[in-house]
């Protein structure tokens, strides 16, 4: 279920925020809350401060009242307990009246009634906080006159109950998220990108955008930007977003890619209004090709590919450029049949042979392909190119604004030529810059080559810039959305550094990542504590000192503990150090190996009354007890050694020799319980995502860059 809340709504929909938070606390997967920086979600509906989309529903339902009714009917135990809807109705009506009035006499009467009711009660109904409490609390919160009257002390029972409600987990959590969204909105306005670009001829309610991925690979973050921007402007103008698969090349396309794109788009929170396929229009596009041939605007050509490329470069016309229309039509029919003659030919648009814009030099608009299509099978033997099919389908599907990257700039004139030549409805083209990153390949062809060559594990490889790749590396959907939206629709072409990308993610994961300890197994150092506990014992400590909601972890204390070799080598005899989550200790003895390079063992003396503020070294450790899980911590480097490849560079000459690094560690005992996809912080080692949960032998965790850590080559990640 998705609940959308208008940040600028007056009054604010506090009851919806609190109830959604209560549902989320009960079942995190049951609801997502999205805040939109608008007064109303639908300008034509004055009740649209809130909307919700229940599972299976195609259209959102607007209104606070409607949402409250949905919560009561769908989750009666959670919001009503043993009460009935009728029991809550009186207080829901009072809340509605209190929200909608600013008349002092009316407010006073309602508060007096509430105060009398609460004389001997902690909550409004029964013995638990129900939806009635959330509704009245939200009404008080949104009515300044009522809230002010309560603060003056005139209604002591209401004030007591109001303070009690403010302390409830759903109201505190919901308000915190709401305030965070409001502050983020203010910050976005002061320093964020400018989205007020003013699409030409945009009419509210009639704007149609489209996201047309080719199913020839997995969705990467560049595609994600295109998808999110197209959705943004469709929603901004209360229009429609079409997601259309540009599936006209059987040589590259697979159902696997198509299905993955649908899944990844959904993960990004993008909800197209329509899903279509260019392949559904192949008969129509075929007829348009016949029409342009008949009109003398296209011709059949069997010039070899290399020769055609050279002729276009040199501005030389094809020898078939003036071929008779009937002959070109006949050859096009052979192409459609996939005959020997057809396979030798293509159809080229007759535009120019020497235009300064080389995209206009008689481009190919149809070519043969005998491979089976993943949707249409063997039905077609000839397929349109993207440059021919896209403007046709854009126009037919009602697209008003085609938003695409600046790399298509030279082809915009070709796009408009197609529309004009075929007498198709006008479509506006708006450009935005593509996202380029240092040391990163975003070409699907090159990414496919890396997959096929076994350089990476697959399309979800954590070194890949695909949505699945960065998610497997630990990028959260929330942070990915924030980062892409923060780039805005600017046309400025930049090569971005990954540091800000991962820094955005750190802000999301740091408050919710449980803290654990792991010690490197290689040359691990065992320390004996001379005044340590006689027998191991266990204490519970919070998993996150600033987030008690994450629960507790168990820490074992023993008279023998384990250190990383690097920490042990930094110690000095009789130095006072701090054992994190225990206290201070003196290093009384350090034993080295025969080469005097590696620490073999240590002796410590606890000094728990010592001041941790005065020690230089605060170190992690683990009690030396049986059954500590083996944890493989995996780090990665960039696939490419050069920040930005030049046009003539062969990327294979710049592949990083080694990009995968493993550190085998012993982890805290309760790391055995981590599940795939869990994100944690290994103290003093960084953030990690669980790629493989503990299987009896080991767990595998991938390092998540934080935008500050420098890799082994001195590059920030």
N, C-alpha and C positions, 0 to 999 in steps of 0.2 A: 504494500500500500504506500502510495506517495502522497504526502501532505505538503501543499505549497502555501506559503504565508507571504503576504504583501508587507514588506518592512515599513512602508510609509502609511499604512492603513490607520485611520482614526475613526473609532478607537482601535487600539491594537488588539489582536485576537489572542489574548493571553490564555483563555480557557483551552483553545485549540493547541497552543504550544505546550501547556502543562499536560494535557491528556495524551498528546502524541509522545511526550517524554515518558509518561507512565507506561504506555504500551511498549516503548522501546526498551525500558528497563526490564520489563517482563519477558520480552522476546525481541532481541536486537534485529532479527531478520523480518519482523512483522511490519515495520514502517520506516520510511525515510522522510526526513523533513528538508524541504528546499526553501530558502528565503529569496524573494525577488524584490529588487529595489524599486518598487512601484507602489502607488497608493491603492490601486485595485488590479487584480489579476485580469479582469475583463472590463474594459472601459464602459461597456454598455450595461454592466450589471453592478449596481451599487452594493450588493451583498457579497461581492467577490473578494473580500479581504482574505479569504481562505478557500482553497479547493482541495479535493482529495480524489484520488483514482484508486478505487478498490480493485483487487485482483480480478482479472477477466473483463473489466469495464473498458470500453473504448474511449469514452469521453469523461473529463473530470466533472465532479459535482461541486457546485459553488455554495458557500454559506456556512457560517459558524453553527447555526441551528442544525443544519443538515448533518454536519460532521459530528456534533454531539449525539444526535439521534443514531448515527451509524455506530459510534462507539458503544452506546448502550445496547443496541440490538445485536451487534456482532461479538462484543466482549462483555456480556452481562456480569459474569463473575468478577471480572477485574474492576468494573466501574460501578456496579450496583450491589455486588455480594448477594445477600438474601432479600434485598429490597426489590420493589417493582418500579417500573417506569413511572407509574402513577405517584409513588412515594416521592420521587425526585421532581415531579412536574412543578409543584408549588415553588420550589427554590430556583428552578430553571427560569420560571416566569419572572420571579423577583430579580434574578440576575439580568434578564433581558430588559426589564423596566429600568433598573438601576444604570445599565449601560447607556440607555437611550435618553436619559433625562438629565438636565442641568438646572432644573427648578429646585430651589433650596427647600421649599416646603415638602415636595415629593421625596427628595433625598432624605430629609430628616425623618419622615414617616417610615420609609423603608429601613433606615438604619435602626430606628427605635424597635421596629418589629423584629429585626435580626438580633438586636441586643437582648430583648426579652427572651427570645427563643434559646439563646446561648447561656442563660444564667446558670443552668446545671448541666450543660453539655460541653464536651470537648469538640465534637464535630456536629454537623447539622443533622445527620440521620444515622441511627444505629451506633456502631462502635468502631467504624473504620472510615477513612477518608474516601468519600464517594465522589461521583461526578457532580453532585450538587455542590460540594465544597469547592471543587475546582471552578465551577461556573460562577459562584458568588465571589470567590477570591478574584477571579479574572475581571469581574465587573467592577469591584472596588479598585483594582489596580488601574483600570482604564478611565475611571471617573475621578478627576482631580478634586472636585468639590467633596465627594464622599470620602476619599482618602484623607483629605485635609481635616474633615470633621472628626474622623477616627483618631488622627494624630493629636488633636487638642485634648483628648481624654474625656470627651463627652459620652463615649460609648465604650466603657471599660471591658465589657464581655466580648464585644466585636474586636477590640484592640488585641485582647489576649488570643482570640481565635485567629486573627489576621497574622499575628506574629508566629503562631504555631504553623499556619499554612505556608508562610514564607520559608520556613525551615524544612519543609518536606522535600524529599529528593526530586520528585518530578517538577515542582515549581522552581527549585533552585537550579536544576540542570537545564530546564527549558528557558528560564530567564537568562542564564549564562550564555546559552547558544544564540538566543535572540540578540542580546547585547553585543556579542562577538560579531554577529552578522551586520548589525547597525554600524559598529565601529569600522568593520572592513569596508563597508559601503562608503563611509566618509573618507577613509584613507584612499580608496580607489578613485574617488572624485578629485582628491587633492594631488595625487601623484600617479594615478593609474593611466592606462591607455585611453585614447579618445575614441569612443564608439559612436559619437554623434557625427557620422560621416555623411549623413543625408543621402540615402540611395536615390538616384535620379528617378523622377516620376513614381515614387513609392506612394501608394494609396493604402491607408490603414485598412486592414481586413482583406486586401487583395494581393499582397505580396506573396509570391511563390518562389522559394529557393530550392536548390537541389544539390545533393551530394552524390556524385557518380563514380564510385570506385570501380576499378577493373578487378575482377576476381582472379588475379594472376599472382597473388602473394598475400601475406598477412598484413593487416593494418599497421602502419607505423605512425610515429607521433606527428609527422607532417600531415598525414591523412586526417589524424585526429583533430588538428587545428582547423582544417577545411570543414570537417563535419560540425564541430562546435560553433564555428562562425556562421555557417549556413543556418544552424538551428537558432543561434542568437538573433539573427535578423528576421527570421521567420516569426519568432515569438515577439520580438520588439514591435513588429507591425501587425501582430495578431493575424498572421497569414498561415502558410502551409509549407512544410518541408517534405520534399520528395527524396527518398533514397533510391537511386536507380543503378543497377549493376550494368556497367558498360561491357557487356559480354559478347564481343564480336570477333574474338581471336582464339579459336580452339587450340592453337599451338601453345598458349600460355595458361589458359584458364582451367580451373578445377572446381568441382563442387566443394572440396575441402576448404579452399580459400573463401568461397562464397559463404559457407556456413560459419567460418571463423570470423569473418568481417561482421556478420549479423550479430554474433555473440559479443564481439569487442565493442561495437557501437552501443549495444545495450549496456555493457559494463560502464561505458563513459557517461551513462545517463542520458543518451540521445534517443529520442523517441520520434522517428519519422512518422508523418501522418499517412504516407503512402510508400509502399515498397514496389518498385517496378523493375523491368528488365528490358534493355535495348533489344534483346533477341525476340521479344514479343512483337516488335515492330518491323521485323526483317522483310515481311511481304510488302509493307507500306514503303519502306526505304528502297526496296528493289524497284518499285514503281516510280519513285522519285528519280532514281538513276536513269530509268528509261526516258523520263520526261526531259532531263537535262541533256541527254544524248540527242533526242529529237530536236531540242531547241538549239543545237549546235554548241552547247557549252561543255561538252565532254566527248572523249574519243577513246577507242580501244588502242592499246599500245603493247607490242611485244618486244620492245627494246630491252636487252639484258640489264639486270639491276645495276651492275657497276657502270655500264655505259650511260644509263639513265641518270645516275647520280652525278657523273662527270658533266653531262650535258646541262643538267640543272645548275651546277656550279658555274659553268662557263657561260650560261645564258644562251645555249644553242637549242633551237627547236627540234623536237622529235620529227623524224621523217614521216610519221603517221599523223601528225598534228592536223592535217587537212583531209584526213580519211573521210570518205562519204558516210553520212549518217547511217544509211542502211547497212553498210558493212560493219560499222561499230555495233549496231544493234544485234546483228547476226552473231558477232563474236561474243557479245555480252551474254547471249543465249547459250553459246557453247560454254562460257565460263560457269553459268548457272547449272549446266549439266556435268561439269567437271571433266570435259573431254580433253584429249591431248592438245587440241588447239586452244581451248579455254585456259588450260593450265599455263600456257606460254604468255598469256595476256593479262593486262590489268586495265582498269578504266581510269583515265586521268581527267581532271577538270581542266577546261581550256580557259585559262585566265591570263597568264603572261609568261613569256620565256625569259625576260631579263629584268623583272621588277627588282628594285633595291631590296625589297622584302622577299627573301628567298622562299618563304612559306607560300607565296603566291605563284611560284614558277611551276605551273601545271602540276599540282600535287596529285598523288594517287588517291582515288576515292573508293575503289572497289578492287578486291583481289581474291584469287582462288585459295581455298584451303580444304583439303579432302579429309582432314582429321575429324572424327566425330565430336560434335559439340556436347558439352556436359548437360545441356538442357534439351536441345532439339535433335540430338543424335545425328543421323546422316541426311536429314531433310534438306540442308543447304550445302552447296559446294562453293559458293562465293559469298563474301562478307564485306560490309562497308568498313571503311576506316573510321576512326574516332572523329576526325575532322569533318567527315560527311554526315555521320549518323547523329552526332551530338546536337548540332543546331536544329536538325529536323525534329528529334524527339523532345528537345527543350521546348520548341515552339508548340508541338502537338500536345504536350502535357500541361501547357499553361504556365511554364516558368516565366517569371517576370524579370528576375535578376539572377544572372549566372555569376556567382562569386568564384573566382579561381586565381591561382597564384601568378605572379608576374612572369614566371618562366613561359607562360602562354602568350606573352605580349605580342610577339611577332605573328601569332596565329589568330589574334583577334580580328584582323582585317579579313582573314579567310573565313572566319565564323560569320561575320556580317555579310560577306559576299554570298555565302550559301543561302542565308535567309532572304536576301534581296533577289537572287537569281531564281529561287524557287517560290517567290511570292509568299513567304511565310511570315507569320506574326513577329513583330520586333521583340527582341530580348535584350535587355541591358546587361553589359558585362562590367563587373566590378573586380578590380585586382587587389590582391593583398600579397605580402611577401611570404614566401615559403620559409619554414624553419630549417636552417642549416646549423649543424653543430660541428665543433672542432673534432677532428680525428674520427669522423663518423660517415659511413656510407648510407645514403637514403634511396639510392637507385634500386628498384625492385629486381632489375636484371642482375646487378652485382650481388645483392643479397641472396638471390637464388643461386648464383654461382658458388657463393661461400657455403650455402647449405649442401648443395650437390657435391662439393669437393670435400666435405667432411671437416672443414675448418672450424665449424661450430656444430653444436648438437642438433640444431633444428631452428625453426622459426621462433620458438620461445626461448632461445638461448639468452641468458642474462647479459650477454655482451651486445645483443642486437637492439636496434632502436625501435623495434616493433612494440605495439602496446603490450603484447604478451611477454616480450622480453623484459621491458622495464618493470612490468608488474612482478615477474618472477624474481627480478633483482630486488624488489621491495618497494617500488613506487606505489603509493596508494592512489586509488581512483580520485579521491578528494583533492590530493595535491596535484595530480595530473591535470584535472579540470582547472584548478586555480592557476597553474602555471600557464597553460595554453591561453586561457581567457586574459591573463595579464599581458600577453604579447599583443593583443588587440589586432585590428584590421589594417595596421600600417602597411604602406607600400615600401618602406625602407628595407633594403636587403642587407641582412646582418648574418654573420657567422657567430652563433651563440656558444657560450661556454657552458659546460654541464654543471658548473658549480651552483648557479642560481636554481637550476632545475632540481638538484638534489637538496639544496638548502630549503626550498619550499616544502619538500617532503619531510625533512627533519622537523619542521615546525608542527607537522601533523602527528608524527609518530612519537616524538620525544615525551609528550605528556601521558602517553598510554602504553609505552613499551616497558614491560616488566624487566627488572634488573637481575642478572645472574652473573656468576663467576665461572671462568674456565681457565685452566692452567696448561700451558704448552707441555706436551708429553716429552718432547725432545730435550734431553738433559735436564729433566725436572729435578728440583732440589728438595730434599726432605729435611725439615727442620724439627729438632727436638726442643720442646719447651720444658725447661728444668723444673719450673714451678707450675706446670700446667695441670689440668684436671686429671684426677686419678683414673677416670673412665670417661669415654665420650658421652656427651649429652647434647640434646637438641633444643633449640629455641626457635620460636616463630618471629619473623621480621617481615615488615611490609615489602611487597615486591617492588614498590615504587614509593619512595618516602614522601612524595608530593601528591600521590593519588591512591588513597586508601581503598578506593573502590576495586582496585585490582586484586585485593586479597593479600594473603600472607604466603611466604615461602619458609622452608625449614633450613636453618643453618646448624651444621654439626660443629661442636667444639671438642678438640682433642689435644693430647700432649704431643702429637706429631702432626705437622701440617706441611703442605706442598707449596712451593713457589715457582714462578717462572725463572729460568736461568738468568735472563736479563736483569730481573729485579735483584736476585741474589748477588750478581756481580757488582751491582751498584752499592751494596752495603759496605760499611766500614766497621771494624771491630769496636765494640762498646757504643756504637751509634744507637740513638733512640729512634725507633720508627713507629708508625701507626699501622696496626692491622685493621683494615676497614671492617666495620661491623663487630669489632671486638674491643680494641683499645690499644694502648701503647705497649712496646716491648723493647728490651735492649738486645742488641746482637752481641752475644758474649764470645762466640767462636765461629770462625769461618775456615772450612777445610777445602783445600784445592786438590786437583789431580796432580799427577807427576809433572805435567807441563806447566803447572801453575796458571792455567788459563781458564779451566772450567771448575766451578764450585761444585763440590761433591755433597757436602752436608753443612748444616748450620746448627748452632745452639742459641736459643733465645731465653730471655727471662722476662716474664710478664711484668709490666709496670702500669696496671690499669688506672692508677690515680694520676698518671702523667697527662699533660696537656697536649692534645692533638694539634692545637694551633701552633705549637712550637717545633713540631717535627717537619723535616724537609720532605720525607718520603711517606706517602700514604699508599699502601700496597694491598693488592688482592691476594687471597690465599684460599686453600681448600683443606679441610681436615683429611688426613690420610686414612681413609676408611675403605672397606671393600665395596665393590660394585659401583664405583663411580662410572658414569657412562662415558664412552668415547665419543667425542664430538669433533667432526671435521669442519673446520672453519675455512671457507673458500673465498679467496679474493680474486679480482679480475683486473686486467689492464685493457686499454683501448685496443681495438683490432688494427687501427691504422696509426703509424708513427708520425705522420705529417699532419699538422693542424688543418690545412686546407690544400686539397689536391688541385693542381693546375689542370687546364683543359687537356693538355697532351700527356698528363701523367697516367701511367698504368698502375692502377691501385694495387695490383699484385706485387709490385716492386716495393710497396710501403707497408706490407703486412707485418705486424709486430710478431717477432719470433716466438715469444711465450706470453700468453695472456691469462693463464690459469694457475693459481698458486694455492696450495693446501697447507694448513697448519693443523696437525692432529693434537687434540687437547683432551684433558680430563675435565668434565663438566660437573657442576653441582648435581647432586642426586636427583632433585626434582626436575631437571632438564629432560629426564626420561619421559615426562608427561607432555612435553611440547608436541603440538600437532602441526602438520604441514600447513604452511601459510602464516603461522604465528610470527609476529615481529617482536624481537627482544633487544635489549642492550646487554652485551657482554661488557662488564665494567672494565674500563681502561683499554678496551679492544675495539669498541664501536658498536654500531647497530647491525643486526643480522635478521634474515628471514629464514624460517625453517623450510628447506627444500625437500628433505626426507626426514620423517620422524624417526625416533629411535626404534630399531627393528631387532634389538637383542644384541647387535654388534656395534652399531654406531648411528649417530644422527648427522645429517649434513646440513650446514647453515651457510647461506651466502651473505657476504658482507654487503651492507647497504651504504653507498657513499653518503656523506653528510654535507658536502659542499665546502668542507674545510680540510678534511684529511688529505695529506699529500701521499700519493702512491710511491712505490719503490723507485720510480723514475723522476720524482720531484714534481709531478703534475697533480694539481688539485682535482679531487673527484667528489 
